[in-house]
Structure formats: structure tokens, C-alpha cells
Amino acid sequence: MTQHRKARGMKTQALVAELMQARGWPFAESAGAGRPGSDVTGTPDVAVEVKARSDLNPLAWVKQAEGAADGRLPFAVFRPNGMGEHPEQFLAMIRFGDLLNLLAGAGYGDPESREEESE
């Protein structure tokens, strides 16, 4: 990995952690490069995998987040090339079932028509 790519990855992790701090995870911090576990620490309820890459491998990224989840909600944040330094515009990848649960919990959908959750 070139120094530029490594620096971009570190900057992306920092941008994600800073936005999370501003949005309700006051202790979120970038874990730095090469450290095992979640890329953003200080988030007791979510496990965040951060990627700033040109290739696309969402299944591997979500599995990596799941591996560090330890009961937390896993997801991956992806900063594609050309995205700039606006983390609120980065893309997030999450299991569809988890997304539906989050949407239902936020009041979306018709609660009367929901079926029981299945794994």
C-alpha cells in the first residue's frame, strides 16, 4: 500500500470518528492503521469498519465488521474515490435485516403489519 493510500485511509477513519462524535458517540476515535477490531473505538453499541478504496468488496467488509461486533451492530463505511472529505456523504453497508429493524424502530413502516423477526 502506498503512503498516499495509507494516509487517505487514516484520514477517512478520522473523518468518520469526528462525525460520529458530533452525532451522538462522543467518545468515538479512529483506531489507526493495522489495529485489530473495529476501526472506530469508543462506540459501545456499533462496530464500524471503514474503507477508503477503489475496489469494492462489501461482503468481506461487512463480515470484517461482524467479526469485531461482539454483540454490537456491525456496518461498513465506504469512501469511494472522488467522494471528497464529507463523511456524511460516504456510503454505509449494513445487513438488510438490521436496516429494517432500525427503520422500524425509527417509526417507518406499518407496525400493525410486521411479522416476527427471523434469523
Secondary structure by P-SEA (a helix, b strand, c coil): ccaaaaaaaaaaaaaaaaaaaacccccccccccccccccccccccbbbbbbbcccccaaaaaaaaaaaccccbbbbbbbccccccccccbbbbccaaaaaaaaaaaccccccccccccc
